[in-house]
């Protein structure tokens, strides 16, 4: 089966090709006695040092660090970078007095979105015999069809190789800048999805929770006070401003608050079973990844079932992953209908955020981590997710470990129609 490449993967390949192109040019520029392995190692080292700073954007600080490494990598006279207006951000090396002479070429390169080549003989230089500059290439840095600045490479010998190296270096710089913008865009999208989940926290739950608390104020004021505290903590956690990730322990703590309030409302119609392995409590999960699943089980699975039912939450160790499931023995639904509903559920808000969560899991951890859903009419629903114990860039804001839940045993063993991973 052919696998689809993500945009980030494609950009990574482009960056790799740019580095390989530089390898070839640099190895040709070295003397025969220089080891190719040494040239490759040096190029990798220099490029790896330049890359992280460029992903923060084309700032003076990033340009300073990148130019320093690039001038050492290319063994040229100087490397400079400008912003999109042509203003100099950084210059590392000699011949910096000629930046003024290159300004017209820089403006042409940026405005025309094409390379400009300047010979030293074309410039007015008071010390032509001793000046280290012989040629300069200015390459516009174009990211997402927009010119973000210009790269200036100054060479000390007349050579076509300088022209070719400038192209490879500019491609590398642009790719790193684009990777940075892609990462920033993904973070904005992730934040928007969290906001969407917050908006989907049922207004009916808020109304009914306050109504249930209000009904206890006179008859059982102590219980009402405890529920009000749980409601305050639930809303504080759900609407916190910072962090896209948290620990499983924190998610379970918030679910406990939600279910405490719902049990006060439904009384004996709602039962809860927890089976939590302590060793997975510190596993990092996307923020608000479980609560909407539990809300869906209560609101859609049990609320319309005469006599109510049971929500079962299981989190267990599964080697390099944590295996987490939320199950109810409620009304269930037709598996094919659910699959159709979930195709665009992260956009439409269907099923209290299940589609949104499925989309987030695939975005954060990869396509292999889509939700697994099992359901059938009158047979309840079970949603299962796999969460890797480690994933690059996934870090929690908080890491508070609550007491592990009691083991009340597995839920009822019912026949279910099985869905493929939700795509």
Secondary structure, DSSP 4 states (H G I P E B T S, - for coil): -PPPPPHHHHHHHHHHHHHHHHHHHHHHHS-TTS-HHHHHHHHHHHHHHHHHHHTT-S-HHHHHHHHHHHHHHHT-SEEEEEETTS-EEEEEES-GGGHHHHHHHHHHHHHHTS-EEEEGGGS--TTTTT----EEEEEEEEETTEEEEEEEEEESS--HHHHHHHHHHHHHHHHHHHHHHHHHHHHHHHHHHHHHHHHHS-HHHHHHHHHHHHHHTTT-HHHHHHHHHHHHHHHHHHT-SS-SEEEHHHHHHHHHHHHHHHHHHHGGGEEEEEEE-GGGTT-EEETTSSHHHHHHIIIIIITTSTT-EEEEEEEEEETTEEEEEEEE-S----HHHHHHHHTTHHHH-GGGGHHHHHHHHHHHH-GGG--EEEE-TTS-EEEEEEEES--TT---S-----PPPP----------EEPPPP-
